[in-house]
Amino acid sequence: MKSRTFSRAGEALFGPLWQTRFAHALGVNDRTIRRWATGEITIPTRVRTELVLLAERRRQAVDDAIRMLRMEE
């Protein structure tokens, strides 16, 4: 995974403080996240898998919220 893709996905999922939040979600040090984001070190393949799973869970939560909001119309 390219560092730019990693950073864009992290910010989309976790907002402006994505590095700290993503580190917590993965159980890694936030310094590691920053090093991946800058390309200083290679992002492990497993991180891509984790990122996809987190994105799918977030998408489901957003879809659920939209359904609930529409039901209240």
C-alpha positions as a printed NumPy array, in Angstrom:
array([[  0.   ,   0.   ,   0.   ],
       [  1.256,   3.448,  -0.853],
       [  1.667,   5.917,   1.981],
       [ -0.631,   8.425,   0.264],
       [ -3.432,   5.847,   0.023],
       [ -2.858,   4.907,   3.645],
       [ -3.042,   8.536,   4.783],
       [ -6.151,   9.363,   2.757],
       [ -7.962,   6.289,   4.02 ],
       [ -6.931,   6.971,   7.616],
       [ -8.186,  10.537,   7.471],
       [-11.442,   9.48 ,   5.804],
       [-12.091,   6.962,   8.573],
       [-10.856,   8.829,  11.625],
       [-10.91 ,  12.532,  10.769],
       [ -8.19 ,  15.107,  11.396],
       [ -6.695,  13.197,  14.348],
       [ -6.584,  10.011,  12.32 ],
       [ -3.043,   8.946,  13.191],
       [ -3.65 ,   8.609,  16.913],
       [ -7.074,   7.048,  16.448],
       [ -5.838,   4.616,  13.817],
       [ -2.881,   3.644,  16.012],
       [ -5.286,   2.865,  18.83 ],
       [ -7.53 ,   0.809,  16.507],
       [ -4.543,  -1.235,  15.304],
       [ -2.858,  -1.483,  18.668],
       [  0.358,   0.153,  17.461],
       [  2.308,   3.224,  18.506],
       [  1.212,   6.457,  16.811],
       [  4.838,   7.015,  15.814],
       [  4.582,   3.847,  13.724],
       [  1.519,   5.267,  11.972],
       [  3.403,   8.484,  11.207],
       [  6.348,   6.522,   9.826],
       [  4.021,   4.523,   7.57 ],
       [  2.274,   7.729,   6.466],
       [  5.533,   9.392,   5.446],
       [  6.889,   6.284,   3.735],
       [  9.767,   6.08 ,   6.198],
       [  8.969,   2.4  ,   6.72 ],
       [  6.983,  -0.081,   4.65 ],
       [  3.354,  -0.591,   5.581],
       [  2.788,  -4.283,   6.377],
       [  0.286,  -6.134,   4.184],
       [ -1.873,  -6.931,   7.202],
       [ -2.505,  -3.22 ,   7.725],
       [ -4.295,  -2.988,   4.386],
       [ -6.531,  -5.873,   5.448],
       [ -7.259,  -4.175,   8.782],
       [ -7.975,  -0.881,   7.039],
       [-10.484,  -2.543,   4.714],
       [-12.233,  -4.175,   7.684],
       [-12.379,  -0.891,   9.584],
       [-13.767,   0.887,   6.513],
       [-16.429,  -1.771,   6.023],
       [-17.504,  -1.493,   9.67 ],
       [-17.624,   2.29 ,   9.426],
       [-19.653,   2.101,   6.219],
       [-22.156,  -0.202,   7.928],
       [-22.461,   2.177,  10.878],
       [-23.051,   5.138,   8.539],
       [-25.605,   3.171,   6.51 ],
       [-27.43 ,   2.258,   9.733],
       [-27.473,   5.889,  10.844],
       [-28.887,   6.984,   7.481],
       [-31.65 ,   4.361,   7.71 ],
       [-32.579,   5.528,  11.203],
       [-32.667,   9.171,  10.115],
       [-34.902,   8.336,   7.144],
       [-37.293,   6.415,   9.379],
       [-37.857,   9.555,  11.431],
       [-38.98 ,  11.614,   8.416]])
